[in-house]
Each structure stands twice: as structure tokens, then as C-alpha cells.
Amino acid sequence: QVQLVESGGGLVQPGGSLRLSCAASVSMFRLYVMGWYRQAPGKQRELVARITAGGTTNYADSVKGRFTISRDNAKKTVYLQMNSLKPEDTAVYYCNMNRSIIGVEYWGQGTQVTVSS
């Protein structure tokens, strides 16, 4: 059974930084597209950042220049470095992995990020 275990969430002041990690228990991790999504109260889940198997990244406009997604295939882990955090970044952040060619997708349990003074 595939598991995605997220860590690194918490409470941070505006302007601060956090680093989220998501460790996957799956073979062939390197072939999966990995992404971070977030869902704030009363809002739909939205894509924050994504990294392909080849390392191509894309970001939501709201986080460009502040967040960086990266992956370590040897550790089967994807990271989200979040800098210059704003109160509007407050949400539950979910790790996602998918491999559309074989029609599989997995989600983590979510980790809370709260940006507040």
C-alpha cells in the first residue's frame, strides 16, 4: 500500500519560512509527478507547485518567487521550501503523486500551515 507521509507544517509569523517534506513508500518514485496542493477553510483545494519526473517545475502565481519545490529520488521525498510566508498562505497542505500513464494518484494526509502573528 502506497503511503505519503508529510511533515514540517506548523505555526510561523508573517515573513517567516517553513519546509515541508513528503516521503513516499513506492517503487519507481522517480517516474511520478509530485505536487503540493493546499486547501484553506471554505475554499477549494488548489495546486501550489508541481515537479515532473524530469524536474520541470511550475507554481501557482500566488507563490512564485517565494516557494520552491524539489525532489530527492534517492530518498523518495519531495520538498516545499516556503519563504516570505503570508497570512493568506494559511491552509492544510497536501502532498500528491501521480502517474497518469498508468492512471494512479495518491494523496497524503495533509499538514497544517498557519501564518499568523
PyMOL commands that set and color helices and strands:
alter all, ss='L'
color gray80, all
select helices_A, chain A and resi 29-31+61-63+87-89+100-102
alter helices_A, ss='H'
color red, helices_A
select strands_A, chain A and resi 4-7+10-12+18-24+33-39+46-51+57-59+67-72+77-82+91-99+104-107+111-115
alter strands_A, ss='S'
color yellow, strands_A
deselect
rebuild
show_as cartoon
